[in-house]
Amino acid sequence: MTTKTALFAYAGTFLTLLICDGIWLGLIARNFYRDQLGALMLPSPNLAVGALFYLFFAAAVPCCQRCRRALSPRRSPRCHSGTGGLWHL
């Protein structure tokens, strides 16, 4: 995977997660979490922690796709063990 492809995958994943989660948290399940979690929720969201989560999560999704492709049956057992080792770090 080239750097350009990786950046496009990251940007696309980041935007998709941001849009989908914005719709989910902002419109669909806004009251659900407040009703179910109640006192466990902060009065206002911690945006810095949320931004950090999205940055790391958006990076993990393309990585998972690469690992899934690496674990295809056409790959050698050596490739499988190397990819499995990465998952356990």
C-alpha positions in Angstrom: 0.0 0.0 0.0 1.4 3.4 -1.0 1.5 6.3 1.3 -1.1 8.1 -0.8 -3.5 5.1 -0.6 -2.9 4.8 3.1 -3.7 8.5 3.7 -6.9 8.3 1.6 -7.9 5.2 3.5 -7.3 7.0 6.8 -9.1 10.2 5.8 -12.1 8.2 4.4 -12.3 6.1 7.6 -12.0 9.2 9.8 -14.7 11.1 7.9 -17.1 8.1 7.8 -16.7 7.4 11.6 -17.1 11.1 12.4 -20.3 11.4 10.3 -21.9 8.1 11.4 -21.1 8.7 15.1 -22.3 12.3 14.8 -25.6 11.1 13.5 -25.8 8.3 16.0 -24.8 10.4 19.1 -26.4 13.6 18.0 -29.7 12.6 16.5 -30.6 8.9 17.0 -29.5 8.0 20.5 -29.1 11.3 22.2 -31.6 10.6 25.0 -30.9 6.9 25.1 -27.4 7.3 26.6 -28.6 10.0 29.0 -31.4 7.8 30.2 -29.4 4.6 30.5 -26.1 5.9 31.8 -27.5 8.8 33.9 -25.0 9.7 36.6 -22.1 8.0 34.9 -22.0 10.7 32.2 -20.0 13.9 32.5 -22.1 17.1 32.3 -20.2 18.0 29.1 -18.2 15.7 26.8 -14.4 15.7 27.0 -13.6 16.7 23.5 -9.8 16.2 23.7 -10.3 12.5 24.8 -12.9 12.0 22.1 -10.6 13.5 19.4 -7.8 11.2 20.5 -10.1 8.2 20.4 -11.2 9.0 16.8 -7.6 9.6 15.6 -6.5 6.2 16.9 -9.7 4.3 16.0 -9.6 5.7 12.4 -6.0 4.5 12.1 -6.9 1.0 13.4 -9.6 0.3 10.9 -7.4 0.4 7.7 -4.8 -1.5 9.6 -7.4 -4.2 10.4 -8.3 -4.4 6.7 -4.7 -4.9 5.8 -4.3 -7.6 8.4 -7.5 -9.3 7.1 -6.1 -9.4 3.6 -2.8 -10.7 5.0 -4.6 -13.6 6.6 -6.2 -14.7 3.4 -5.8 -18.4 2.6 -3.4 -17.6 -0.2 -0.7 -16.3 2.2 2.0 -18.4 3.7 2.0 -19.6 7.3 5.0 -17.3 8.0 2.8 -14.3 7.0 0.0 -15.5 9.3 2.3 -15.8 12.3 3.8 -12.4 11.7 0.4 -10.7 11.4 -0.8 -12.6 14.5 2.2 -11.4 16.4 1.3 -7.8 15.6 -2.2 -8.3 17.0 -0.8 -9.4 20.3 1.5 -6.4 20.9 
